[in-house]
Amino acid sequence: MRTVSIRKEQVAPGAEYAPQWLLVDAAGKPLGRVASQIAHLLRGKHKPIFTPHLDTGDFVVVVNAEKVVLTGAKMQDKYYYHHTRFQGGMKTVFAEKLLAKKPTELLRLAVKRMLPKNGLNRDILHHKLKLYAGPEHPHAAQRPQPYTLPY
């Protein structure tokens, strides 16, 4: 067997290994398990043509992001930090309040932290991940294929 190295032109839309559109329903699923599977799909690790330095992944449309669950008492105990860039500006928000205020942010942060920390991360996150709080999404024209999570 020979190792095949994919070039950027082969992964572009309309090319030989064009990305697909996948639809994931996050309702009632644990946050970490959903996020790890989405990160796996976004990177393209489920494909035999996976190349670490290229974006070989698929587009992922996630619906019902507000219905993702946290196990145990994490909804009240888990918190997220951000800094305002002012002195003493460390802010903390609990997962429960973050989910109520920004329903898709909890899942976006989980997926972001599972992707590599480089420029590829930003490209994948901004262009290929589409998060929606409810069951409706505007990507019907792309005909996303329903993807069932393996658990």
N, C-alpha and C positions, 0 to 999 in steps of 0.2 A: 504494500500500500504506500502511496505517496501522499504527503501532506499537501493540501491545496491551500494556497494563499490567495484570498479574495482581494480584488482591487476595488477602489471606491466607485468606479464606473459600473461595476457589476451589481452594486447594491442600490443604485439610484432608482427612483420610481419609473416603471416602464422597462427596466432592465431585466437581466436574467434572474436575479435573486431579489426582486422587488419586495418591499415590506408588505405584510398583510395588515388588516384591521381586525382587532379582536375585541370582543365585548365581555367584560367581567362584571358580575353582579356581586357586590360586597355585603349584601344584606345578611345579618346574622352570623358573619364569619369573624374569627379572631383577627385583630389588627395585624399582628406580626406575621401570621401565616399568609394573609392576603398580600401584604407588602412584599414579602420575600418572593412570592410567585410572580407578582407584577414586575419586580426588579429583574427577575430571571427572563421574563418575556421581553422587557425593554432592551436588555443587553443582547438578546439573541442567542442565549446559551442553550436553548432548546433546539437549535438548528445545527445541522452537520457542517455548515459553512462558517460557524462562529470564528471571528477573528478579533483578538483583544483590542487592537488599535483602531478598529472601524466600528461604525454604528450599523450592525447587522440585524438589529432587533426589529420588532413589529410595533405598530401603533396600538396603544391600549386605551380603550374607552371604559372607564369605571363608572357604573351607575350605583345608586343607593349608598354612597360613601358615608352619609350621615347615620346609617344603620349598622356600621361596623361595631363590634363589641370588644371590650377589654375584659379579660378574665380576672377573677378575684376582686379585690378592692382597688384595682388600678385606676378606675374612673375617678375616685376621690383622692387617691394617694399619689398618682403619677403627675409630675409637673414638667413643664417646658420652660427653658430660659431663653431670653433674648436681651440684648444690650442696646440701649438707646444711643450709645457713643458719647454720652455726657458722663461726667465724673459721678460715680455712684449710681449709674443708670441701669443696673441689673434688674430686669423685670421677670417675674415668675407668674405663670398661669397654669392652673390645674387642667387636666385633660378634659374634665367634665365641662368646664367653662369654654375651653377652646373648641370643643365639639359643638356647643350651643351657639357660639359666636361665629365661627368659621367652620362649617361642617366638613369641608374637604381638606382643611389644613392638617388635620391629624394624620390622614393617610398619605398626604403629599410629603410630610416631614419623614414619615417612616420609610417611604420608598426612597426619598433623597438620601437618607443615611445608609441605605443598602447599596447604592451605586458607587462606583469609584470616584475618588475625590480629584477630579481633573476637568478639563474643558469638555470632555465627552459627556460627563455628568450633566452639565448645563444644557448641552444640545439635546440630549435624550429627554431630560425633564421638561424643558420648555416646548419642545416640538412634538414629542411622541406620546406623552402622557396627558390624557384628557379626563379630568375628574368632574363628576356631577353629583350633587347632593341627593337628588331625587331620581326617579326611574326614567325621566325623559332626557334625551340628548339630541343635538343638532347634526349628528353624523350619519343620518340614514342614507345619504347619497353615496357614502363609501361602502355601504353594505357590510358592516362589521360582523364577523362570524362569532357566535356565542362560544365562549371558552369556559368549560367547567373546571373548577379548581380540583386538584387531586385529593382533597381531604374532606 
